[in-house]
Amino acid sequence: MKIVVLGAGAWGTAVALSAAQHPAGHQVTLWARSATQASSMQALHENRHYLPGIALPPSLQLASGDALAACAQADLIIVATPMAALRGMLTQLQGSAAPVAWLCKGFEAAHGTHSAAGLLAHEVCAQVAPALRAGVLSGPSFALEVARNQPTALVAASEHATVRDTLVAAFHSPSVRVYANEDIVGVEVGGAVKNVLAIATGLCDGLQLGLNARAALITRGLAEMTRLGVALGARPETFMGLSGMGDLVLTATGDLSRNRRVGLLLAEGKTLQQAVESLGHVAEGVYCARTVAQRAAGLGVDMPITQAVVALLDGGMTPAQAVARLMGRGPASEQV
């Protein structure tokens, strides 16, 4: 299979590495937006900025320049850009005959010309490239561990069986299990909201509120995630799977989580700008938290943890005030 990965960040590189080392002998090309980055990876045989110390296999081809030219004759195209760049990339790929899958997790920032409330990735695709056979590859996964061939389980979600089957054939291997799922709405909501909840959990841990508080936060966060997903048409059971509870637990508690790190730094007294600049990578939860809250409000879905994170990121309250707001809420049924 000829696979092209568009985007040479940490996750795009890790996915390309995994595919290039697949027992089926896939032909894999990793495309970088920056020609300088592509040249550096070619010379150093590693992506030193995003995955230092991880060797690129000789079979992995590197490219830059015209993205469409790199995708010629591809059997599968993987879009590994941040959420903010997805619309532009899908617009370029709208005529592709090959299946397309994206890796980004989040809601697109709200734009008046696109949507007043912001869109999930499959909704962006429906606007700019409705004829594409497309889907998402998601689930609990840190790029570094995938690049090291450590055991990982992912979810291939699409309404198209051919897309799900192609993703399974491309990535299911001795180190990566890929499960198919038709519920692309649920998989994408899980991938988006868990980033926001990871910021909250990092804040909780940074303030040393204890393991009881962490467990409560993750559990009630899962309830928020499920409420929003069901309101958008997702299946409730999806949120008990890899892209829901699995990805939430990983991102909220794992030391490699950038979103969790943002919460930890805010608890230390760092400003949001200082926290983001110290990462060196994108923390999607910072950029989509407000959009998640806006989408929930438009649907009448109560998401108090998400709302507290937005207020914190916007500077409307301190970490201590965010905790006080959540703990000061009145009693309620657990099923609400």
N, C-alpha and C positions, 0 to 999 in steps of 0.2 A: 504494500500500500504506500502511495506517495502522500506524505503528510506535510503541510506547511503550517508553522506556528508564527503568527504575526505579533511580535512584541517580545523583546528580549530582556524583560525584567526578571525578578527572581522566579515567579511562578511560571512564566512562559518558558524560561530556560529549563526549569525542572521538568516540565511536561515534555519538552522536546527531548531532553536526556532520556526520560523514561521510554518514550516511543522509539528512540534511536537504538536502545538496548533491548528492544522487544525480541523474543525468540523468532517471531515471524520475519524478521529482517526488513522492517519498514525503511523506506527511503525518506529521511526527515530533513527538512530545511527550516532553520531558525532565522527569521527576518528581523532585523533591527532597524528602527526608525533612523538612528544615527549611523552614518557611514563610519565615523570615528570609532564608535563602540564595536561595530562589526569587525573593523580592522584590528582593534585591540584583542577581541576574542580570538580572532584568527592567529594572531602572533603569540598570544599567551596560552592558548588552548584552555582558557577558562573565562568565565564571566566574573572578572575580579571585583567589579563594583557590587554586584548583587549576590553572587555565590562564590566568594573567594575560597580557593582550595579544592574546588570540585572540578576535576578534569573533564573536558569535553571530549567525547569519543571521536576518533578520526572519521567515523562514518557520518557524523552530523555535519551537514552543509550549512554554511553561513551566508547570509545575503543582506543587502540593503538596497535603497533606491526605490524603484517602482514596485509597490506591493502587489499590484495585479499581475505584473510579469512574473514575480516569484511564485504566484499561485497557478500559473499555467499548467494544465494537465494534472492538477492536484486531485486526489481522491477524497481528501478531507482537509478542511481549512479550520484552524484553531485561532480564534481572536483572543490574544492575551494582553490587551490594552486595559488601562483603568476604565472605570465606568464612564468617565467624562469624555473619553475618546471613542466610545463604542459607536455612537450615531454616525460619525464621520467614516469609520471603517466599514460599517455595514452598508452605507450609501455607496461606497466604492465597490463593494462585493455584490450588489443587488442582482447582477446578471449571472452570478456564478451557478454552474450546473452541479458543482460538488457540494456535499453537505457542509454546513458551517456551524461551529459551536463556539461559544464564548466562555471565558473563565471568570470574568469579573463578577463581583457580588455587591449589589447595592441598588439604590434607586437613582435614576438620573436626576440631577438638580433641576428644580422646576424652572421652566422657561415659558413665558407667555405665549410664544408662537408654537410651542410643542404641547405643553400640558400645564395647567395651573397647579397641579399637585405633584408633578414628577412621575416618571414611569419606570417600571421594571424593564429589564433587558429585552424580554420577548415582546413587550409592548412597543419599545423603540423599534424593534425589527419589523413589527407589523405596520408601523408608520412608513419606514423608509425602504424596506425591502420585503414586501409581503409575499413575494413569490419564492423566497429562499426556503429551502428545507433546512431548518435550523434548530438548535437546542443549546443546552448548557451542560458543562461538566463541572460538578460541584462536590461538596462534601468536606468532612474534617481532614484537612491536609495542610501541613507546613511545607513550604517549598524545599527547605533544606533537607528534611527527612525523605521526601520523594527523590531528590537528587542523590541521596545516599542509598537508595534502594531499600529503605526501611519499610516494613509492612504498612500498607495504606489501603483504605476502602473509599471509593468514590461513587458518585451517582451520575448517570447519564440520563438527562431528562429532556424529553421532546414529545410533541404530539405526533411526530413522524416516526414510525417503526424503523425506517431505513437509517435515520439519524442515530437512534439509540443503538441499533445493531452495529453501525459503523464505528461508533465510539467504543463499544465493548471490544470489537475486533482490534481496534487500534491500541488500546491501553490495558486491557485485562492481561495480566502477566503473573509470574510467580511472586512478585512483590506488590502488585497493585490489583485489587479486586474491584471490578466495576459492575455496579448493579443498575439495571434499567428501571426507569420510572416514567410514567406518562404524565405525572402531575408537575408540569414545569412551573406553574404558579407557586405551588407549595415549596418546591425546591429553591426557587429564586427568593421568595419571601424569607425563608430560613437563612439563606446565605447573606441577605441584606441586613436583617434585624439583629442577627447574632453579633455583628460588628459593633452596633450601638450598645448592646447589653454587655459586651466585653469591656467597653470603656467604664460602664457602671461597676462591673466586678473589680476591675483594676483599682478604681477609686475606693471601693469597699476594703480591699486588701491593703491598699496604701494607707488607709486610715486605721488599720489594725482593728477592724470591727469584729473579727472573729470568724470561725468556720460556720457557726450557726447562721450568721448574717449572709455569708457567701452562698450557702445552700438555699436559703430563702430567696435571695436575689436571683439566682439562676432559675429556680423553679418558677417563681412568679414571672420572670422574664420569658420563660417558655410559654406561659399562659398568654402573655401579651402577644407574642409572636403568632401563636395559634389563632387568637381572636382576629388579628389583622389578616392572616392568610385565608381563613374561612370566609371572611367578609369579601375577599377578592376572588373567591371561587375555588380555593384550594381544598384538598381533602385533609381532614383532621389527622388521620394516621400518618401522613407524611412528616409531621412535626415530631413524631416519636422515632423517626428514622435518622439516617446518617446526616442528611442536610438540615435537620431540625435540631434535635437534642444532641446528636453527635458533634455537629459543627459548633454548637453553642458551648458545650462543655470544653472542647478543645480550645476555642478562641478566648473563652472567659478565664481559663485556668492555666493555659500553657505559657511557658516563659518565652517562647518564640513569637507570641502574639503582639503585633504592633498596636492593635486597638487596646488591648489590656495595658500595654506599656503607657499609652496616653493617660489612662486613668491613674496609674501609679504615679506618673510625673505630676499630674494635677494635684494629687493628694500631697505631694511634697512641697507644693506651693509654686510650682512652675506655671508660667502663663501658657495659654494654648499655643501661641506661636513658638515659644521655647520648646514645648513638648513635641510639636510636629517637626520642627527643624532638627531636633536631635535624632529623629528616627532615620532619616536618609531614604525612606521609602514612603509610599502612600499608605495612609491609614483610612480606609474607606468609611469607617464609622463616623469620623469627623465630618466628612463631606456629605453624608446622606442622612444624618440624624434628623436634621430639620425637615427633610423631605419625607422621611418615615412618619414623623409627627403630623405633618400636613396631610398626608394621604390618610392617616388614621382619623384625623379630625373630620375630614370630608366624608368619611364613611360612618361617623359616629362611634368609632371604636376607642375605648378607654385604654391608654397606654401610659400610666403614670411614671414608670421607670424611664421610658424614652423621653417623656416631657421633662423630667428632672435633668437628664443628660443634656438636652437642648438648652435648658436654662443655664446650666453650668458652662457649656461651651460658648454660649453667647455672653457670658459674664454677668448674667442676671442674678446669680446666687453663688455663694461659696460652697466648697465641698461639704462643710458641716451643715449648711442650710439645706442642701440637697438631701442629705440623710434625714434631717429633721422633718422635711416636707413628706418624705415617704413614710416615715414612722408615725407621723401625726395624722395620717389618714384614718377615717372612721372605720369601724368593723364592717366586714362584708363576707358573703358566702364565698368559699373557695371556688365554686363552680361558676362564678360571675366574672 
